[in-house]
Amino acid sequence: MHEEAIEEYKKALRINPFFAQAHYRLGNVYAEKGLIDEAIEQYKETIKIYSDSPEVHYNLGRLYFRKMMHRESLGEYEKALELDKDLEKEIFPELVRVYYNLAIDESLKKNDEEAISQLQNALRVGPNHLPAHYTLGTIYSSQGDYQKAIEQFQKVIEIDPTYAKAYNYMGLVYYKKNDPERAGEYWRQSLRVKPDQKRIKEILEKLR
């Protein structure tokens, strides 16, 4: 079925290379077949002919995301939203992931301020995105901005009270703040939600 559709659209494009709908539909078929590069090329050809279709920009953004081309994906999502605000419901969850992945990229490059900016963007469109809060907390902690780190880890715990890593980091932050008693409280809470943590047990033994 896909092969027949591909041949039909190619035939249409041989007759009229500027047939935007044929490029778009051919791109959809390629995407369904997992031919991502070919699909991207067809969506780009569509945009050359008709640049005001939010659906094309949205689909292109999704394919760029699949190829881990986060900045390109972000540009297409933003263009789709500019053309049609009603796409927010579909795009926002994916936009959060784009911002988050951009933040991780920057964090790996030790560009903490840019990472923070991208995480804040992620939380602007997805306020309850747990990984963004957690990662933001770890960056603030590494910078010595403990109050901001605590705020982020508290938010993580509000979203998921069973997320042991957040309690562990809260313990670490309070320990760095020279408050071992409070640190111990969070580490013990971590063990309550996830008992099998040998390292945390060892830390608590040393605090006695």
N, C-alpha and C positions, 0 to 999 in steps of 0.2 A: 504493500500500500504506500509506504513512504517513497519507494523508488519511483512508482508511477507519478506521485505528486511532484517529486523533484524534477522529473522529466517534463511534466506539464508546465511547471513554472519556468524552467530553463527555456522551454520552447517559447513561452510568452515573452521572455526577456530578450530572446534573439530577435523577435519581431519588434519589440519596443523596449530598449534598454532602460528607459526612464519610467517604467511601470512600477511605481513605488510599492503598490500593494503586492505585486508578485515578489519583489525583493523581500518584503516583510514576511509573507507567508512561506517563502523558501527558507528564510531564517528560522521561522518557527519549526519547520520540518527538520532542519538540521539540528536544532536544539533538542528536539524530541529524540533524535537518533544519537545524541551525545557528541555530535560533531561541532564542538564549541567554537573553534576557530572559524569554521565555515559560516556558522550562524552569526558570529560577530561581524564578519565581513558583509553579510547581507543586511544586517541591521544598520551598519554604517553607510551602506549604499542607499538604504531607505532614507536615512537622515539627510544625506546629500541632496536628495530630491525633495523631501518634505520633512523639515526639521521640527515641526510643531506637533508631533504625535507623542503624547506622554507615555503611551503604551510601549512605543519603540524604545524610548529612553529607559523606561523601567526594565524592559526585558534585557536591554544591553547592559544595564547596571548589574542585573542578576548574573549574567554570564561573566562579566569582569570579576565579580565577587568569587565565582567558582574557580577562576584562574588566579585568585589571590592578588588581583590588581586593584587594590583597595582605593587608591586615589582616583583611578578612572571610574570605578564603581560609584564612588561618592559624587563625582561630577554628573553622572547620568541620573542618579537618584534625585539630586538637587534640581536638575533640569526638569525631570518628570513632575516634581512637586510644584515647580514654578508654573508649569503648564496646566496642572490639575491638582488643586489642593485636596480634592476628594480622595486622592490616592494615599493620603496620610496613613490610613488604617493598614494598607498593604505594605507601604514602604517603611514606616517607622521601625517595626521590629528588625528589618534587614539593615536599616540605616544605623541602628544601635550597634549591630555587629560590625559594620564597616568602621565606625568610629572607634570601637573597642580594638579591632585588629590594627588600625592605624596607631593607636596608643601603644599596643604591644610592640609594634615595629620600632617606634621611637624609643621606647623604654630599652629595648635591646641595643639600641645605638647610644644609650646613656643620655638621650635628649629628654631629661625628666620634665622640663617645663612644657615642651610640646606634647609629651605623653599626657601630662595633667590636663592640658587644653583639650585634647581629643577625648579623654575620659569625661570631662565636664560636658562636652558636646553629646557624648553617648547618654549621659544622665539627663540632659535637657530633653531628649526625645524618648528616653526610657528610664524614668526615675527609679524604678525598682530593679534595675539590671544588677544582679548580685555581683557578677565578676568585675564590673566596672567599679562598684563601691569598694570591693576587696582590694583590687589592684591599686586604686587611688590611695587607700589606707596604707598599703605597703610602701608606696613612693613617699608619702608624707612622713612615715616612720623613718625611712632611710635618710630623709632630709633633716630629721630631728624636730619636725613640726608635730609634736605628739598629740596636741589637742585636736588638730584636724584629723590625724590618724584615728584617734579614739572615736570621733564623730562618724567616720566612715565604717569602722568595724561595728559600731553600735547599730548602724543602719543595716549592715549585713545580718546581724543577729535578729533584728526586727523582721527581716524578710524571711530568714530561715534560722530558727532557734536551734537547729541541730547541726549547724555548720561549724564543726570543731575548729577548723583553721582560724576562724575569726576570734574565738576565745583564746586560742594559743597566741595570736598576735597581740590581743589585748593584754594578755599576761606579760608578753615581752615588752610592750610599750610601758606598762606600769613599772616593770622591773627597771627599765632604763630611766624612769622618773624617780628612782630610788624609793619605790613603794612596794617592797616585796610581799607585804601582807595582801594588798589588793591584787598583785600579780598572781599570788597563790590561789586566790578566790576564782579567778578566771581559768587557771589551769585545772583546778578541781572540777569546775563546770565543764570544761572540755572533756575530761574523763567521764563525766556523767553521760554525755551524749555520744562519746566514742571511747569505750573503756580500753580498747586494745591499742594503747599508745605508750610504748616502752620508754621513749625519750621523755615524755611529759612526766611519767612516773618517777624517772630518775631525777628530773629537775626538782620535783616536789620533795623527794627524799632529802636532797641537799638543802632545801629550805628549812627543814625541821631543826 
